Amino acid sequence: MTPLVPITTLLAQRRRHGDNVGFSIGDDWGQGRTTFGGLVGALGVAAMRDVTGSNWPLRALQASFIGPVSSDLQVSVRLLRQGRHVRQVQATLSTQGETAAVLLGVFGEARPSTLPSLRAECPPVNRAPEATPELPFVEGVAPNFVAHFDARWAEGDLPYSNGAAWHSRIHLRMRDEAADAELTSVLLADMPPSPAVGRLKRPVPFSSVSWEIELIPAATPYDPMGWWRADTDVIEAGDGYVNQRTSLWAPDGNLAALGYQVAAVYG
């Protein structure tokens, strides 16, 4: 595998030509035949901001993964609608001339409201990150992109361990440099493997079909390099598909994002 290139370097080296933004991605971010979906989403959001502005926080991101993303990623951005408080943006991602993914980003500034602020409380888990052993990255066994993350299971079964759980609680942090808190939320929300993988006896192809993430902007800044936590629950499984929900908690204990995913299981 090539040396690890942090997301900050990928962002610094991006190339913009009008409404199009190009990225070069190494195989250290690979996930089977494609690129890690969380990185694809984060780079897509960065391209949306380059073209349409960066003044409003991202509120929601919908992604449809259509084909493999290779080293040369081209993102074509289109502003669909600009309202007083909400901006809707489409990004079409392609590699080698073929459409690989379509993203829809919803950006919204704060607006006056009589509703009080409601902040969800982070539920306790069995083990803190410091009490959970670090899992070594084994090249050729784990997907390459995993080398960028420190992931520690507080609850649930490890991938392909023939377990019985339909949920996982995983402490997460970056091993290398982190982007800003918003892009780190997008990146980490897709990092945990499905709890359904923990029920399997052996590795089989497993890929995202669609993914939606709803972001909750931070009330106060937090350190993107700190310990995050991803709580994932399988809602339904059958016919070779898995439906699941993920709650991503920021290092300060506040809810950072909610993710919903449909994944295909080939085995």
N, C-alpha and C positions, 0 to 999 in steps of 0.2 A: 504494500500500500504506500502511496505517496505521503510525504510529511503532512501533518495536520495544518490546515489553513483556517484560521478562525473566521467567523462570519464578518467580523469587523474589516478584515482584509478583503473579503469578497465585495463588501459594500464600497470600500475605498477605491476598488479597481473597476467599478461598473462604468459603462459607457452609454451616454445618452445622445440620441440623434432625434430631435423633435419629440414626438410622442412615443418613441421606442427606446427601451433601455436594455442593454446587453450585459450578461454576466458570464464569467468563466468559472466553472465548478470542477474541482478535482474529485477523484474517486474516493477521497477520504470522507465525503458526504454521501457516498452511495448506499443504497438500500436495494440489494438484489440488482435487477436490470435498470433501476431508475435511481432518482435522487430522493433523499429523505423529504417526505411531504411537508414537515414543519419548516424546513429551509426554503422549499419552493414557495410556501405561503408567505414567509417573512420577506423574501426577495421581491415577491409580487407586490406586497404592501409598500416596500421601499420605492419601487418603480411608480406606483400610484401617487405617492407623495412627491416624487420628483416632477411629475407632469402636472398634477392638479393642485399642489400646495400642501404644506405641512402644518397649517395652523389649527386644524381641528382634530380631536382624538378619534381614533378608530373605534367604532361601536360594534361592528359585526363584519365578519368575513365568511363568505360562502365559497367553497372550492369544489369543482368537479374535476377529478383526475382522469384524464382520457387516455394518455399514452405515456411511455417512458420519457423522463427528462434526462438528457445526456449532458456532457460538459459545457456545450454552447447553448445558453438559454437566452432567448429573445422574448422580451415582454412588450407587447403593444397595448398602450393604455388609451381608454376612451372615457371621457366624462359624459355620463348618461344624463345627469340632471344636477343642477346647482340650485338649491332652495335657500331660504333665509337661514335655516339652522342645520340642514342636512345636505350632504353631498354624496351622490351615488356614482361609483366608478367601476368600470369593467376593465379587466386585464386579461388578455389572451396570451398564453405562454406557449412558445413553440421551440422545437429543436429540430435541426436538419430539415426545416421547411414543413414539419408536421405539427399539428396542434397537440400539445401535451396536457394542457390544463386551462380551465377558464375560471377566473376569480371574480367575485363581486364584492366590493368593499363599500361599507356604509360609514361615512365619517359624520360626526355630529357634535356641534359645540353645545356647551351648557346653555340651558334656557330657564327663565323664571318658572317656578313651580311652587304650589302650596303643599305638595307632598313632602313629608319629612324624609330625611336621608335614612335608608335602611342598610345596614352593613351586616352581612352574614357572619356568624362566628365559626371559626375553624374548629372542627371537632377533634377531640384527642385521638391519638393512635397508640398502638401497643409499644412502639419503639421510636425513640428520637434518632436523628441521623447519626449522632455520635455513638449511639449504642448499637448501630447496625453495621455489619462488616461491609467494606467496600468490595464490589464485585470487579475482578480484573477483566479488562477487555481481551478477548481471545480472537485474534485475527483468523478469519476463515470460518468461525463459528457464529459470532455475532455480526450483524450488519456493520459496515465500516463506520457509518455516522455515529454509532454508539461511543466511539473513542473520544468524542468531543464532550461527553457528559459523564458526570458522577451520579449514578442512580442506585438508591438503597431501598430495598423492600422493607417497609414497616409492617405490612399485612399483605396476604395473597401469596400466590405460588409463582415461582420462577418459570420462565418460558420452557416449554417442553418437559415439564417435571411430572406429568401425569397426575396433576393435583385435582382438587374438587371445588376450588373457589371460583366464583363468578365476579369477584371484585379484587381490586388492588389499591394499596395506599403506598405511594412511592415518594421518597425524598429525592429532590433533583437539584443539581447545580451545574454550571458550566465548568469544564476543566480548563478551557482556554478563555480568551477574551469574550466578553458579552457585549451585544448591541444595547440600545436603549431599552427601557423597561417594556415598552409596547411591543417591539419586535421580539424581545426575549419571551414575552407571553405567548406570542404566536408560535415561536420555535418550540417552547417547552410543552405547550398544550398537546402537541402531536407526538411527543417523544415516547411516552410509556407504551409498551406493547399491550395489546388487548389481553385482559384477563383470560379470555378464551384460549390464548396460546399456552397458558399455564396448564390447561387441561389436556393438551396433546402429548402424545408419547414420543414423537419425533418431529423434526422440522418439516414443515410443508409450506408451499407458497401461501402468503397471506398479504393482501394489499387493500389499501383504502380505495373505495369507489367514490364516496362523497364525504365532505367534512364541512361542518359549520362551527364557527367559534364566535361567541359573544364576549366582548371585552368590557370590563368595568374600570374606567380610568382611576388611577390612584388619587386619593384625596391629598396625600403628601408623598413626596418622592421616596422611593426605596431603592436599595442596592440590588441591581440585577444579578450580581455575582453571589448573592447569598443563597441560603437554602430555600427552595420552593417545595411545594408538595402537590402531587397530582393524585386525585382520588377518582378512580375509574370504576364504573359499574356496567356490566353487561345487562341490557334491558331485555333483549330477545335474541335468540339464536336458532337457526334452522334453514334448510334449503341451501346450505353453503354460504350463508350470510350471517353477519353479526351486527346488531344494533347496540351502541353503547354511548354512555354519557361520561364526561370528565369534568371535574371541578378542579381548577388550578388555583392554588393559594400562594400569594406573594410572600416574600421573606418576612414581612411585618405581620403576617397572619390574616390579612384581608383577602377577600375573594378577588382574584385578578381576571378570571375568564371562566366561561362555561363552554364546553365543546361537545358536539354531537357528531357521531360518525357511523357510516355504513361501510363495512369491510367485507371482502370476499375471501372465503377460505377454500383453497384448492386441495382438499384432502381430508 
